[in-house]
Amino acid sequence: MTRREAAKAAAFTALSYSRILGANDRIGLGVIGTGSRGTYVMKIFQKNPDVEVRALCDVYAVRIDQALKDAPGAKTFVDHRELLELKEVDAVLIGTPDHWHKDCAVDAMNAGKDVYVEKPMCRTLDEAPEMVKAARVNKRICQVGVQQRSGPIYIEPLEKFVKSGVIGKISHIDAIWHGGGIPRRLRTEPAQKPANLDWVRFLGPVKYRDWNPAQYFSFRQFLDFNGGKMTDFGHHWLDVVHMYMGERAPNSVVFAGGIYYDRGDGRDAPDTCNALFEYDGFSVLFQSNAYSVSAEYGITFHGENGRLFVNRNRYEYTPAGKNPKVIEKHIPGDITDDHVRDFLDCCKTRKLPKGDCALAAISIIPPLLAIQSYKEKRRIKFDPDRLEVYPL
């Protein structure tokens, strides 16, 4: 190593450690993406007295103005890279559409910021490793919004029934989240792009197309921007599967479903999603279908000694046998609060967060493979050791 290289390495290391905070320091937060979810999670951050929102970024000025009502005095930006130049910003919350998650997160960590990025972690299989690399090289905290990892309602039954061996061997898991009901036709207004909305910036890494209000206001209905319900709900539930069963990708995935309520509005994300995943020793069936009257959302673990159901506010364990004594518990509230607090604590201690990007990088694989199966209309075989799709 030359002296110049040594100096660069020293400077790089100094940058990585420059924002390590003490236990009593306030964390300056920047919010990238101030839509409904971004501002909702921003308010959860603001419940913590050691947080101050100092910067906001969005491509649509209307959303910036709305967020400023809850963060008066914050500096505002259209380009996230300009926000990242602020020394007073220690961490960023990324609430953009999925197609921007990777670039915003990597840019932030390269700039020395810690990152809380909403789920799904990313849009394509090749993006997750880049995010993990940026976190490790820059020694940054990167928490993905898989908040079940921090929820007592998930942690308690995991310890009580699964890790203890009470439920016995689990052979199958049903993961259900029928969100959204019967789809309606997407909006067509405003026909002219608002003057204070940067459409080109919104598109970012995806192929250019003319202004389309449906694609902006309902981006989850278009696979250029995300994976639809399969990744929006699927990353949550498959992450819980990995939390309970081990951090390992499946051996195969097959998707059944499609656009069964075609409104002629150009959407290409399926409204009916059924994906079967084969793991080592167990299978998982994920369902997110368009039902007017749907079953309760949650995950059911079927074991040799009983059945465990879990969702964000309750769990229920039913032992095998006649007249079983059901064990049930309810915990009110939003577990996102716990996940945000875990992130803030890790910003100070530098410990890995519960929803660390390396864990989420594995649990995003199954839903992304399911979308590949949908597109290619075939069963996808996957190597969970090499993390590669087998060729046809």
C-alpha positions as CSV (number, residue, x, y, z in Angstrom):
1,M,0.0,0.0,0.0
2,T,1.4,3.4,-1.0
3,R,1.3,6.4,1.4
4,R,-1.5,7.9,-0.8
5,E,-3.6,4.7,-0.5
6,A,-2.9,4.5,3.2
7,A,-4.1,8.1,3.6
8,K,-7.3,7.4,1.6
9,A,-8.0,4.3,3.7
10,A,-7.5,6.3,6.9
11,A,-9.8,9.1,5.7
12,F,-12.4,6.5,4.7
13,T,-12.3,4.8,8.1
14,A,-12.6,8.2,9.8
15,L,-15.7,8.9,7.8
16,S,-17.2,5.6,8.7
17,Y,-16.8,6.2,12.4
18,S,-17.4,10.0,12.4
19,R,-21.2,9.6,13.0
20,I,-21.0,7.0,15.8
21,L,-23.2,8.6,18.5
22,G,-23.1,8.6,22.3
23,A,-26.1,7.3,24.3
24,N,-27.3,10.9,25.0
25,D,-26.8,12.4,21.5
26,R,-29.8,13.4,19.3
27,I,-30.0,11.6,16.0
28,G,-30.5,14.0,13.0
29,L,-32.9,12.2,10.7
30,G,-33.4,12.8,7.0
31,V,-36.5,11.4,5.3
32,I,-36.3,10.3,1.6
33,G,-39.8,9.7,0.3
34,T,-42.5,11.6,2.2
35,G,-45.6,9.8,0.9
36,S,-48.1,8.1,3.2
37,R,-45.8,5.4,4.6
38,G,-42.7,7.6,4.8
39,T,-44.5,10.2,6.8
40,Y,-46.2,7.6,9.0
41,V,-42.9,6.0,10.0
42,M,-41.3,9.5,10.4
43,K,-43.9,10.3,13.0
44,I,-43.0,7.0,14.8
45,F,-39.3,8.2,14.8
46,Q,-40.5,11.5,16.3
47,K,-42.0,9.7,19.3
48,N,-38.5,9.2,20.4
49,P,-37.0,12.2,22.2
50,D,-33.5,11.5,20.9
51,V,-34.6,12.1,17.2
52,E,-34.9,15.3,15.3
53,V,-36.1,15.4,11.7
54,R,-33.7,17.8,9.9
55,A,-34.3,17.1,6.2
56,L,-37.0,16.0,3.8
57,C,-36.8,14.8,0.2
58,D,-39.5,14.0,-2.3
59,V,-40.1,14.4,-6.0
60,Y,-43.6,16.0,-5.4
61,A,-43.7,19.3,-3.6
62,V,-47.2,18.7,-2.3
63,R,-45.9,15.8,-0.2
64,I,-43.0,17.8,1.0
65,D,-45.4,20.5,2.2
66,Q,-47.5,17.9,4.0
67,A,-44.5,16.5,5.8
68,L,-43.3,19.9,6.8
69,K,-46.4,20.3,9.0
70,D,-44.9,17.6,11.2
71,A,-41.3,18.6,10.8
72,P,-41.3,22.4,10.6
73,G,-37.9,23.9,9.9
74,A,-36.5,20.8,8.1
75,K,-34.5,21.5,5.0
76,T,-36.2,20.2,1.8
77,F,-34.8,18.6,-1.4
78,V,-35.9,16.9,-4.6
79,D,-32.6,15.0,-5.1
80,H,-31.7,12.7,-2.3
81,R,-28.0,13.1,-3.0
82,E,-28.2,16.8,-1.9
83,L,-29.8,15.8,1.3
84,L,-27.0,13.3,2.0
85,E,-24.4,16.1,1.9
86,L,-25.8,17.6,5.1
87,K,-23.5,17.0,8.0
88,E,-26.3,17.4,10.5
89,V,-28.1,14.3,9.1
90,D,-26.9,11.2,10.9
91,A,-29.4,8.7,9.6
92,V,-32.0,8.4,6.9
93,L,-35.5,6.9,6.6
94,I,-36.2,5.6,3.1
95,G,-39.8,5.5,2.2
96,T,-39.6,5.8,-1.6
97,P,-41.1,3.3,-4.1
98,D,-39.2,0.1,-4.2
99,H,-37.3,0.8,-7.4
100,W,-35.3,3.5,-5.5
101,H,-34.6,1.6,-2.3
102,K,-31.2,0.3,-3.4
103,D,-29.8,3.5,-4.9
104,C,-30.9,5.6,-2.0
105,A,-29.6,3.2,0.6
106,V,-26.2,2.6,-1.0
107,D,-25.7,6.4,-1.6
108,A,-26.7,7.1,2.0
109,M,-24.3,4.5,3.5
110,N,-21.5,5.7,1.2
111,A,-22.1,9.1,2.6
112,G,-21.7,7.9,6.2
113,K,-25.3,7.7,7.1
114,D,-27.1,4.9,8.9
115,V,-30.2,3.6,7.1
116,Y,-33.7,2.5,7.9
117,V,-35.2,1.3,4.6
118,E,-38.8,0.2,4.2
119,K,-39.7,-3.2,2.8
120,P,-39.5,-4.8,0.4
121,M,-35.8,-4.4,0.7
122,C,-35.2,-4.1,-3.1
123,R,-36.7,-4.8,-6.5
124,T,-34.3,-7.3,-8.1
125,L,-32.1,-10.2,-6.8
126,D,-28.9,-8.4,-7.7
127,E,-29.6,-5.3,-5.6
128,A,-29.7,-6.9,-2.1
129,P,-26.0,-7.9,-2.1
130,E,-25.0,-4.4,-3.1
131,M,-26.9,-3.0,-0.1
132,V,-25.3,-5.5,2.3
133,K,-21.8,-4.7,0.9
134,A,-22.3,-1.0,1.4
135,A,-23.4,-1.5,5.0
136,R,-20.4,-3.7,5.8
137,V,-17.7,-1.7,3.9
138,N,-18.9,1.6,5.4
139,K,-19.6,0.1,8.8
140,R,-23.2,1.4,8.7
141,I,-26.4,0.3,10.4
142,C,-28.9,-0.8,7.8
143,Q,-32.3,-1.8,9.2
144,V,-34.9,-3.1,6.8
145,G,-38.6,-2.5,7.7
146,V,-39.4,-6.2,8.5
147,Q,-40.8,-5.1,11.9
148,Q,-41.9,-8.6,12.9
149,R,-38.3,-9.2,13.9
150,S,-38.7,-6.7,16.8
151,G,-42.3,-7.5,17.8
152,P,-42.9,-9.2,21.1
153,I,-45.9,-10.9,19.6
154,Y,-43.6,-12.8,17.3
155,I,-40.6,-13.2,19.6
156,E,-42.6,-14.7,22.5
157,P,-44.2,-17.7,20.6
158,L,-41.0,-18.3,18.7
159,E,-39.2,-19.0,22.1
160,K,-42.2,-20.6,23.8
161,F,-43.4,-23.0,21.2
162,V,-40.8,-23.4,18.4
163,K,-37.3,-23.1,19.8
164,S,-38.5,-25.0,22.9
165,G,-39.6,-27.9,20.8
166,V,-43.2,-27.8,22.1
167,I,-44.7,-27.7,18.6
168,G,-42.4,-30.5,17.3
169,K,-41.3,-30.8,13.7
170,I,-42.9,-28.2,11.4
171,S,-43.7,-29.6,8.0
172,H,-45.8,-26.9,6.4
173,I,-46.5,-23.2,6.8
174,D,-49.5,-21.2,5.5
175,A,-48.8,-17.5,5.1
176,I,-51.9,-15.4,4.2
177,W,-52.3,-11.7,3.6
178,H,-55.3,-11.0,1.3
179,G,-54.8,-7.2,1.2
180,G,-56.7,-4.7,-0.8
181,G,-59.9,-6.6,-1.6
182,I,-61.4,-6.5,-5.2
183,P,-59.3,-4.1,-7.3
184,R,-60.8,-1.0,-8.8
185,R,-59.8,0.8,-12.0
186,L,-56.7,2.9,-11.5
187,R,-56.9,6.7,-11.6
188,T,-56.5,8.7,-14.8
189,E,-56.2,12.2,-13.3
190,P,-54.5,14.5,-13.4
191,A,-54.1,14.0,-17.1
192,Q,-51.3,16.7,-17.2
193,K,-48.4,16.2,-14.9
194,P,-48.3,18.6,-12.0
195,A,-45.7,21.3,-12.5
196,N,-44.2,20.7,-9.0
197,L,-43.7,16.9,-9.6
198,D,-40.4,15.7,-11.0
199,W,-41.6,12.7,-13.1
200,V,-38.1,12.0,-14.6
201,R,-36.6,11.9,-11.1
202,F,-39.5,9.6,-9.9
203,L,-38.7,7.1,-12.8
204,G,-35.0,7.1,-11.9
205,P,-33.4,3.8,-12.8
206,V,-36.4,2.4,-14.8
207,K,-37.1,3.0,-18.5
208,Y,-38.5,6.3,-19.4
209,R,-42.2,6.7,-20.3
210,D,-44.5,9.7,-20.5
211,W,-46.5,10.9,-17.4
212,N,-48.9,8.2,-16.2
213,P,-50.9,9.1,-13.1
214,A,-51.8,5.5,-12.4
215,Q,-48.1,4.5,-12.3
216,Y,-47.2,7.4,-10.0
217,F,-50.1,7.1,-7.5
218,S,-50.5,3.3,-7.7
219,F,-46.9,2.2,-8.4
220,R,-47.5,-1.1,-6.6
221,Q,-49.6,-2.2,-9.5
222,F,-46.7,-2.1,-12.0
223,L,-43.8,-4.5,-11.9
224,D,-41.3,-1.9,-13.2
225,F,-41.5,-0.3,-9.8
226,N,-41.9,-3.3,-7.4
227,G,-43.2,-6.9,-7.2
228,G,-46.9,-6.1,-6.3
229,K,-48.5,-7.9,-3.4
230,M,-46.0,-10.7,-3.8
231,T,-43.2,-8.6,-2.5
232,D,-45.2,-6.0,-0.6
233,F,-46.8,-8.6,1.7
234,G,-44.6,-11.5,0.8
235,H,-41.4,-10.1,2.1
236,H,-43.0,-9.6,5.6
237,W,-44.3,-13.1,5.8
238,L,-41.4,-14.9,4.2
239,D,-39.1,-13.0,6.6
240,V,-41.1,-14.4,9.5
241,V,-40.7,-17.9,8.0
242,H,-36.9,-17.4,8.0
243,M,-37.0,-15.9,11.5
244,Y,-38.7,-19.1,12.8
245,M,-37.2,-21.7,10.6
246,G,-33.7,-20.6,9.8
247,E,-32.1,-18.0,7.5
248,R,-31.9,-20.0,4.3
249,A,-33.5,-19.5,0.9
250,P,-35.9,-22.1,-0.7
251,N,-35.0,-24.9,-3.1
252,S,-37.8,-24.1,-5.5
253,V,-40.7,-21.7,-6.1
254,V,-43.8,-22.0,-8.3
255,F,-46.4,-19.2,-8.8
256,A,-50.1,-19.6,-9.6
257,G,-52.4,-16.7,-10.2
258,G,-52.4,-13.6,-12.3
259,I,-54.6,-10.5,-13.2
260,Y,-58.0,-12.0,-12.7
261,Y,-59.8,-8.6,-12.4
262,D,-58.6,-6.9,-15.6
263,R,-59.7,-3.3,-15.5
264,G,-58.0,-2.3,-18.8
265,D,-55.8,0.2,-17.0
266,G,-52.4,-1.2,-17.9
267,R,-51.5,-2.8,-14.6
268,D,-49.2,-5.8,-14.8
269,A,-48.8,-6.9,-11.1
270,P,-51.0,-9.9,-10.4
271,D,-54.0,-9.4,-8.1
272,T,-54.2,-13.1,-7.3
273,C,-51.0,-14.5,-5.8
274,N,-50.4,-18.1,-4.7
275,A,-46.8,-19.2,-4.4
276,L,-45.5,-22.5,-3.1
277,F,-42.0,-22.6,-1.7
278,E,-40.0,-25.8,-1.1
279,Y,-37.4,-25.6,1.7
280,D,-35.3,-28.3,3.3
281,G,-37.8,-30.3,5.3
282,F,-40.9,-28.1,5.0
283,S,-43.0,-26.2,2.5
284,V,-44.6,-22.7,2.6
285,L,-47.8,-21.6,0.8
286,F,-48.1,-17.8,0.5
287,Q,-51.5,-16.4,-0.6
288,S,-52.6,-12.9,-1.3
289,N,-55.7,-13.0,-3.4
290,A,-58.5,-10.6,-4.4
291,Y,-61.3,-11.5,-2.1
292,S,-64.3,-9.4,-1.0
293,V,-64.5,-11.4,2.2
294,S,-61.1,-12.8,3.2
295,A,-59.6,-14.9,5.9
296,E,-57.7,-13.3,8.8
297,Y,-54.1,-12.4,7.8
298,G,-51.3,-14.2,9.5
299,I,-49.0,-17.2,9.5
300,T,-49.9,-20.7,10.6
301,F,-47.1,-23.2,11.5
302,H,-48.3,-26.8,11.3
303,G,-46.2,-29.0,13.7
304,E,-46.4,-32.6,14.7
305,N,-47.6,-31.6,18.2
306,G,-49.8,-28.6,17.4
307,R,-50.6,-25.6,15.4
308,L,-49.3,-22.0,15.9
309,F,-51.0,-19.0,14.4
310,V,-49.3,-15.5,14.6
311,N,-50.1,-12.1,13.3
312,R,-49.1,-8.6,14.4
313,N,-51.5,-8.4,17.3
314,R,-52.1,-11.9,18.5
315,Y,-50.9,-15.5,18.6
316,E,-52.8,-18.7,19.2
317,Y,-51.3,-22.2,19.9
318,T,-53.5,-25.2,19.6
319,P,-52.1,-28.5,20.9
320,A,-52.9,-31.8,19.1
321,G,-55.5,-34.1,20.5
322,K,-59.0,-34.1,21.8
323,N,-60.4,-31.0,23.7
324,P,-57.1,-29.1,23.4
325,K,-56.4,-26.2,25.7
326,V,-55.8,-23.3,23.4
327,I,-53.1,-20.8,24.5
328,E,-53.8,-17.3,23.1
329,K,-52.4,-13.9,23.7
330,H,-53.2,-10.4,22.4
331,I,-50.7,-7.5,22.3
332,P,-52.1,-4.2,21.0
333,G,-50.1,-1.4,19.3
334,D,-47.9,-1.1,16.2
335,I,-44.7,-3.2,16.3
336,T,-43.1,-0.6,14.0
337,D,-42.5,1.4,17.2
338,D,-40.3,-1.5,18.5
339,H,-38.4,-1.8,15.2
340,V,-37.7,1.9,15.0
341,R,-36.4,2.0,18.6
342,D,-34.2,-1.0,17.9
343,F,-32.7,0.9,14.9
344,L,-32.0,4.0,17.0
345,D,-30.4,2.0,19.8
346,C,-28.1,0.3,17.2
347,C,-27.1,3.7,15.7
348,K,-25.6,4.3,19.2
349,T,-24.3,0.9,20.2
350,R,-23.2,-0.1,16.6
351,K,-24.7,-3.6,17.2
352,L,-26.4,-5.2,14.2
353,P,-30.2,-4.4,14.2
354,K,-32.9,-7.1,14.4
355,G,-33.9,-6.5,10.8
356,D,-30.3,-6.3,9.6
357,C,-29.9,-6.0,5.8
358,A,-28.0,-9.3,5.6
359,L,-31.1,-11.2,7.0
360,A,-33.5,-9.3,4.8
361,A,-31.3,-10.0,1.8
362,I,-32.1,-13.7,2.2
363,S,-35.8,-13.3,3.0
364,I,-36.4,-11.1,-0.1
365,I,-35.2,-13.9,-2.3
366,P,-38.4,-16.1,-2.1
367,P,-40.9,-13.4,-3.1
368,L,-38.6,-12.2,-5.9
369,L,-38.3,-15.7,-7.2
370,A,-42.1,-16.0,-7.1
371,I,-42.3,-12.9,-9.4
372,Q,-39.8,-14.5,-11.7
373,S,-41.9,-17.7,-11.8
374,Y,-45.0,-15.6,-12.6
375,K,-43.2,-13.8,-15.5
376,E,-41.6,-16.9,-16.9
377,K,-44.6,-19.2,-16.3
378,R,-42.4,-22.0,-14.9
379,R,-41.2,-23.5,-11.6
380,I,-38.0,-21.9,-10.5
381,K,-35.3,-24.2,-9.0
382,F,-32.8,-22.4,-6.8
383,D,-29.5,-23.2,-5.1
384,P,-29.7,-21.8,-1.6
385,D,-26.0,-22.3,-1.0
386,R,-24.7,-20.5,-4.2
387,L,-27.8,-18.2,-4.2
388,E,-28.3,-18.8,-7.9
389,V,-31.2,-19.8,-10.1
390,Y,-30.7,-23.1,-11.9
391,P,-30.7,-22.7,-15.7
392,L,-33.6,-24.0,-17.7
